[in-house]
Amino acid sequence: MNLLKKILHRVMSFQDLPTEASQDLPTGITRKLIADKYLSGNGIEIGALHNPLPVSKNTAVRYVDRMPVSDLKTHYPELARYNLVDIDIVDDGESLHTVKNDTQDFVIANHFIEHCKNPIAAIISMFRVLKSGGIIYLAIPDKRYNFDKIRENTSFDHLAIDHRQGPSVSKKKHFEEWTLSWNQITDPEKAKKRVEYLMGIDYSIHYHVWTSDTFLDFLFCLKKEFLSDFQVLLFLQNEDECITILKKGY
Ligand SMILES: C[S@@+](CC[C@H](N)C(=O)[O-])C[C@H]1O[C@@H](n2cnc3c(N)ncnc32)[C@H](O)[C@@H]1O
């Protein structure tokens, strides 16, 4: 069975994938194979930073981020040795205010949705800018394989409250979680100062965290409660991340 067939064979049956996938499907190759199969035409990638999705030559991508490259370099000094993609559109990727409805063939958002204060609104915005039949290419880090493993999975109820009441209700709590998981600060006074600092510079933390199965659950709850007009075309564990392909309409 060739590599692409192997991937497709695994659609919607991810239970046994982490071990298998990590043996024969390097993260980058898998991302590209899936991009080649599902992406064509004109679209946007949100938060590509130093790791844009490789796409085929007949595919045109405009890059969206919340700040220009000069500011991103300040925000992420640890990425100094990497080239960051040039930003075509400075916009809040959660609302995509500057992108018109029904204009894009695809939206790519890899390791972005966990940085969203309101993931439900972010996905609704992505579907808003897509043409009918357009594709969302979404990858999330699986918290079991990174520093987020000590955090509780974000429940759908939590996300629904963030969406209905506004994400400021839980913002500070998420910075406290991040200070513990990423900065590993346990001293309460130091943690308090760190939280104040990070909130002051609007640092882009992981507000919410999932494993592959809780993310799949999120997609089904989203479909049931907020946004019925989409299909899940692919759902795949790709080493320490999970990739899903969503299609607008039927
Ligand atoms: C972890 S990086 C993702 C890097 C890359 N896509 C990858 O797969 O490795 C998260 C990116 O999302 C961007 N980002 C975070 N919040 C955003 C927002 N509200 N609007 C637009 N971009 C945002 C960050 O600036 C950064 O470029």
The ligand as a Gaussian input file, in Angstrom:
#p B3LYP/6-31G(d) Opt

LIG

0 1
 C        2.655000      28.168000      17.273000
 S        2.609000      29.313000      15.966000
 C        2.207000      28.229000      14.605000
 C        3.385000      27.933000      13.722000
 C        3.135000      27.063000      12.492000
 N        1.837000      27.274000      11.872000
 C        3.325000      25.574000      12.752000
 O        2.483000      24.779000      12.343000
 O        4.341000      25.199000      13.350000
 C        1.100000      30.197000      16.226000
 C        0.903000      31.322000      15.220000
 O       -0.412000      31.846000      15.358000
 C       -0.341000      33.273000      15.370000
 N       -1.503000      33.796000      16.077000
 C       -1.834000      33.613000      17.376000
 N       -2.971000      34.264000      17.666000
 C       -3.376000      34.862000      16.518000
 C       -4.496000      35.661000      16.171000
 N       -5.443000      35.978000      17.064000
 N       -4.603000      36.099000      14.900000
 C       -3.664000      35.764000      13.962000
 N       -2.579000      35.012000      14.236000
 C       -2.437000      34.567000      15.495000
 C        0.981000      33.548000      16.067000
 O        1.418000      34.879000      15.867000
 C        1.856000      32.507000      15.394000
 O        2.288000      32.946000      14.137000

